[in-house]
Amino acid sequence: MPEPTPSRTREIISLALLVLIYILCSLRYFPAQALKTIIASGSHILTFAPFLLGGTIIVAAVFRAFAGIPPPKMLLARIYLTLGLIAELFAGIYNYLKYNP
């Protein structure tokens, strides 16, 4: 197996950090209720996933139209997570304004 290059290692680490940030932003925390936290967080992620997947497909199609080649899988994962973080930002603002007028 070939040894990974430093840039490839850095790319994998940054993608892992992006995944952790996305999961942290998607977390719906209920103090002292671990099961409710897990169920609400999982439900929230599964609710947003189809919209994020659709947005990723659209961005990938635009990328393919302009570049002429399909985007790499690592880039698709980054696009999905970036769209997810943007959606979580707006969902967080909505929830804050809804419950704290």
Biotite code that builds the C-alpha atoms (Angstrom):
import biotite.structure as struc

atoms = struc.array([
    struc.Atom([0.000, 0.000, 0.000], chain_id="A", res_id=1, res_name="MET", atom_name="CA", element="C"),
    struc.Atom([1.524, 3.371, -0.972], chain_id="A", res_id=2, res_name="PRO", atom_name="CA", element="C"),
    struc.Atom([2.254, 5.830, 1.779], chain_id="A", res_id=3, res_name="GLU", atom_name="CA", element="C"),
    struc.Atom([-0.139, 8.823, 1.842], chain_id="A", res_id=4, res_name="PRO", atom_name="CA", element="C"),
    struc.Atom([1.323, 12.171, 0.885], chain_id="A", res_id=5, res_name="THR", atom_name="CA", element="C"),
    struc.Atom([1.280, 15.039, 3.404], chain_id="A", res_id=6, res_name="PRO", atom_name="CA", element="C"),
    struc.Atom([-1.328, 16.938, 1.383], chain_id="A", res_id=7, res_name="SER", atom_name="CA", element="C"),
    struc.Atom([-3.576, 13.855, 1.237], chain_id="A", res_id=8, res_name="ARG", atom_name="CA", element="C"),
    struc.Atom([-3.223, 13.360, 4.994], chain_id="A", res_id=9, res_name="THR", atom_name="CA", element="C"),
    struc.Atom([-4.052, 17.014, 5.608], chain_id="A", res_id=10, res_name="ARG", atom_name="CA", element="C"),
    struc.Atom([-7.106, 16.683, 3.349], chain_id="A", res_id=11, res_name="GLU", atom_name="CA", element="C"),
    struc.Atom([-8.360, 13.654, 5.278], chain_id="A", res_id=12, res_name="ILE", atom_name="CA", element="C"),
    struc.Atom([-7.815, 15.359, 8.640], chain_id="A", res_id=13, res_name="ILE", atom_name="CA", element="C"),
    struc.Atom([-9.627, 18.501, 7.525], chain_id="A", res_id=14, res_name="SER", atom_name="CA", element="C"),
    struc.Atom([-12.541, 16.411, 6.216], chain_id="A", res_id=15, res_name="LEU", atom_name="CA", element="C"),
    struc.Atom([-12.735, 14.554, 9.551], chain_id="A", res_id=16, res_name="ALA", atom_name="CA", element="C"),
    struc.Atom([-12.815, 17.886, 11.394], chain_id="A", res_id=17, res_name="LEU", atom_name="CA", element="C"),
    struc.Atom([-15.567, 19.105, 9.089], chain_id="A", res_id=18, res_name="LEU", atom_name="CA", element="C"),
    struc.Atom([-17.590, 15.961, 9.872], chain_id="A", res_id=19, res_name="VAL", atom_name="CA", element="C"),
    struc.Atom([-17.125, 16.522, 13.616], chain_id="A", res_id=20, res_name="LEU", atom_name="CA", element="C"),
    struc.Atom([-18.207, 20.161, 13.344], chain_id="A", res_id=21, res_name="ILE", atom_name="CA", element="C"),
    struc.Atom([-21.264, 19.126, 11.315], chain_id="A", res_id=22, res_name="TYR", atom_name="CA", element="C"),
    struc.Atom([-22.240, 16.520, 13.908], chain_id="A", res_id=23, res_name="ILE", atom_name="CA", element="C"),
    struc.Atom([-21.724, 19.033, 16.706], chain_id="A", res_id=24, res_name="LEU", atom_name="CA", element="C"),
    struc.Atom([-23.921, 21.578, 14.919], chain_id="A", res_id=25, res_name="CYS", atom_name="CA", element="C"),
    struc.Atom([-26.595, 18.948, 14.305], chain_id="A", res_id=26, res_name="SER", atom_name="CA", element="C"),
    struc.Atom([-26.674, 17.891, 17.948], chain_id="A", res_id=27, res_name="LEU", atom_name="CA", element="C"),
    struc.Atom([-29.981, 18.487, 19.690], chain_id="A", res_id=28, res_name="ARG", atom_name="CA", element="C"),
    struc.Atom([-29.050, 18.397, 23.382], chain_id="A", res_id=29, res_name="TYR", atom_name="CA", element="C"),
    struc.Atom([-31.451, 17.603, 26.201], chain_id="A", res_id=30, res_name="PHE", atom_name="CA", element="C"),
    struc.Atom([-29.781, 17.806, 29.632], chain_id="A", res_id=31, res_name="PRO", atom_name="CA", element="C"),
    struc.Atom([-29.770, 14.512, 31.563], chain_id="A", res_id=32, res_name="ALA", atom_name="CA", element="C"),
    struc.Atom([-31.707, 12.740, 28.774], chain_id="A", res_id=33, res_name="GLN", atom_name="CA", element="C"),
    struc.Atom([-29.167, 10.913, 26.622], chain_id="A", res_id=34, res_name="ALA", atom_name="CA", element="C"),
    struc.Atom([-31.701, 8.796, 24.724], chain_id="A", res_id=35, res_name="LEU", atom_name="CA", element="C"),
    struc.Atom([-33.839, 11.813, 23.845], chain_id="A", res_id=36, res_name="LYS", atom_name="CA", element="C"),
    struc.Atom([-30.689, 13.647, 22.673], chain_id="A", res_id=37, res_name="THR", atom_name="CA", element="C"),
    struc.Atom([-29.686, 10.750, 20.401], chain_id="A", res_id=38, res_name="ILE", atom_name="CA", element="C"),
    struc.Atom([-33.195, 10.335, 18.954], chain_id="A", res_id=39, res_name="ILE", atom_name="CA", element="C"),
    struc.Atom([-33.715, 14.067, 18.343], chain_id="A", res_id=40, res_name="ALA", atom_name="CA", element="C"),
    struc.Atom([-30.252, 14.481, 16.787], chain_id="A", res_id=41, res_name="SER", atom_name="CA", element="C"),
    struc.Atom([-30.668, 11.450, 14.532], chain_id="A", res_id=42, res_name="GLY", atom_name="CA", element="C"),
    struc.Atom([-34.132, 12.557, 13.486], chain_id="A", res_id=43, res_name="SER", atom_name="CA", element="C"),
    struc.Atom([-32.839, 16.029, 12.707], chain_id="A", res_id=44, res_name="HIS", atom_name="CA", element="C"),
    struc.Atom([-29.937, 14.732, 10.610], chain_id="A", res_id=45, res_name="ILE", atom_name="CA", element="C"),
    struc.Atom([-32.235, 12.358, 8.694], chain_id="A", res_id=46, res_name="LEU", atom_name="CA", element="C"),
    struc.Atom([-34.719, 15.177, 8.092], chain_id="A", res_id=47, res_name="THR", atom_name="CA", element="C"),
    struc.Atom([-32.077, 17.456, 6.577], chain_id="A", res_id=48, res_name="PHE", atom_name="CA", element="C"),
    struc.Atom([-30.203, 14.738, 4.629], chain_id="A", res_id=49, res_name="ALA", atom_name="CA", element="C"),
    struc.Atom([-32.466, 14.597, 1.528], chain_id="A", res_id=50, res_name="PRO", atom_name="CA", element="C"),
    struc.Atom([-32.279, 18.365, 1.048], chain_id="A", res_id=51, res_name="PHE", atom_name="CA", element="C"),
    struc.Atom([-28.514, 18.383, 1.466], chain_id="A", res_id=52, res_name="LEU", atom_name="CA", element="C"),
    struc.Atom([-28.145, 15.470, -0.931], chain_id="A", res_id=53, res_name="LEU", atom_name="CA", element="C"),
    struc.Atom([-30.270, 17.266, -3.510], chain_id="A", res_id=54, res_name="GLY", atom_name="CA", element="C"),
    struc.Atom([-28.204, 20.433, -3.127], chain_id="A", res_id=55, res_name="GLY", atom_name="CA", element="C"),
    struc.Atom([-25.013, 18.425, -3.488], chain_id="A", res_id=56, res_name="THR", atom_name="CA", element="C"),
    struc.Atom([-26.300, 16.798, -6.681], chain_id="A", res_id=57, res_name="ILE", atom_name="CA", element="C"),
    struc.Atom([-27.158, 20.204, -8.133], chain_id="A", res_id=58, res_name="ILE", atom_name="CA", element="C"),
    struc.Atom([-23.741, 21.664, -7.253], chain_id="A", res_id=59, res_name="VAL", atom_name="CA", element="C"),
    struc.Atom([-22.009, 18.571, -8.680], chain_id="A", res_id=60, res_name="ALA", atom_name="CA", element="C"),
    struc.Atom([-23.988, 18.915, -11.925], chain_id="A", res_id=61, res_name="ALA", atom_name="CA", element="C"),
    struc.Atom([-22.955, 22.565, -12.226], chain_id="A", res_id=62, res_name="VAL", atom_name="CA", element="C"),
    struc.Atom([-19.352, 21.599, -11.507], chain_id="A", res_id=63, res_name="PHE", atom_name="CA", element="C"),
    struc.Atom([-19.518, 18.883, -14.169], chain_id="A", res_id=64, res_name="ARG", atom_name="CA", element="C"),
    struc.Atom([-21.040, 21.318, -16.678], chain_id="A", res_id=65, res_name="ALA", atom_name="CA", element="C"),
    struc.Atom([-18.292, 23.904, -16.162], chain_id="A", res_id=66, res_name="PHE", atom_name="CA", element="C"),
    struc.Atom([-15.285, 21.636, -15.639], chain_id="A", res_id=67, res_name="ALA", atom_name="CA", element="C"),
    struc.Atom([-16.307, 18.838, -17.968], chain_id="A", res_id=68, res_name="GLY", atom_name="CA", element="C"),
    struc.Atom([-15.344, 16.150, -15.455], chain_id="A", res_id=69, res_name="ILE", atom_name="CA", element="C"),
    struc.Atom([-17.200, 14.783, -12.438], chain_id="A", res_id=70, res_name="PRO", atom_name="CA", element="C"),
    struc.Atom([-15.980, 16.138, -9.099], chain_id="A", res_id=71, res_name="PRO", atom_name="CA", element="C"),
    struc.Atom([-13.921, 13.821, -6.861], chain_id="A", res_id=72, res_name="PRO", atom_name="CA", element="C"),
    struc.Atom([-15.710, 12.040, -4.022], chain_id="A", res_id=73, res_name="LYS", atom_name="CA", element="C"),
    struc.Atom([-13.777, 13.998, -1.399], chain_id="A", res_id=74, res_name="MET", atom_name="CA", element="C"),
    struc.Atom([-15.052, 17.247, -2.927], chain_id="A", res_id=75, res_name="LEU", atom_name="CA", element="C"),
    struc.Atom([-18.614, 15.923, -2.945], chain_id="A", res_id=76, res_name="LEU", atom_name="CA", element="C"),
    struc.Atom([-18.320, 15.135, 0.767], chain_id="A", res_id=77, res_name="ALA", atom_name="CA", element="C"),
    struc.Atom([-17.030, 18.657, 1.428], chain_id="A", res_id=78, res_name="ARG", atom_name="CA", element="C"),
    struc.Atom([-19.896, 20.182, -0.568], chain_id="A", res_id=79, res_name="ILE", atom_name="CA", element="C"),
    struc.Atom([-22.440, 18.090, 1.372], chain_id="A", res_id=80, res_name="TYR", atom_name="CA", element="C"),
    struc.Atom([-20.953, 19.066, 4.727], chain_id="A", res_id=81, res_name="LEU", atom_name="CA", element="C"),
    struc.Atom([-20.635, 22.735, 3.792], chain_id="A", res_id=82, res_name="THR", atom_name="CA", element="C"),
    struc.Atom([-24.266, 22.860, 2.697], chain_id="A", res_id=83, res_name="LEU", atom_name="CA", element="C"),
    struc.Atom([-25.131, 21.074, 5.939], chain_id="A", res_id=84, res_name="GLY", atom_name="CA", element="C"),
    struc.Atom([-23.310, 23.647, 8.050], chain_id="A", res_id=85, res_name="LEU", atom_name="CA", element="C"),
    struc.Atom([-25.048, 26.502, 6.232], chain_id="A", res_id=86, res_name="ILE", atom_name="CA", element="C"),
    struc.Atom([-28.428, 24.806, 6.742], chain_id="A", res_id=87, res_name="ALA", atom_name="CA", element="C"),
    struc.Atom([-27.638, 24.227, 10.425], chain_id="A", res_id=88, res_name="GLU", atom_name="CA", element="C"),
    struc.Atom([-26.772, 27.906, 10.825], chain_id="A", res_id=89, res_name="LEU", atom_name="CA", element="C"),
    struc.Atom([-30.181, 28.934, 9.506], chain_id="A", res_id=90, res_name="PHE", atom_name="CA", element="C"),
    struc.Atom([-31.973, 26.199, 11.460], chain_id="A", res_id=91, res_name="ALA", atom_name="CA", element="C"),
    struc.Atom([-30.223, 27.338, 14.627], chain_id="A", res_id=92, res_name="GLY", atom_name="CA", element="C"),
    struc.Atom([-31.221, 30.960, 14.042], chain_id="A", res_id=93, res_name="ILE", atom_name="CA", element="C"),
    struc.Atom([-34.808, 29.868, 13.372], chain_id="A", res_id=94, res_name="TYR", atom_name="CA", element="C"),
    struc.Atom([-34.967, 27.739, 16.535], chain_id="A", res_id=95, res_name="ASN", atom_name="CA", element="C"),
    struc.Atom([-33.413, 30.487, 18.645], chain_id="A", res_id=96, res_name="TYR", atom_name="CA", element="C"),
    struc.Atom([-35.903, 33.084, 17.414], chain_id="A", res_id=97, res_name="LEU", atom_name="CA", element="C"),
    struc.Atom([-38.802, 30.637, 17.736], chain_id="A", res_id=98, res_name="LYS", atom_name="CA", element="C"),
    struc.Atom([-38.117, 29.698, 21.349], chain_id="A", res_id=99, res_name="TYR", atom_name="CA", element="C"),
    struc.Atom([-36.498, 32.957, 22.570], chain_id="A", res_id=100, res_name="ASN", atom_name="CA", element="C"),
    struc.Atom([-38.516, 35.869, 21.129], chain_id="A", res_id=101, res_name="PRO", atom_name="CA", element="C"),
])
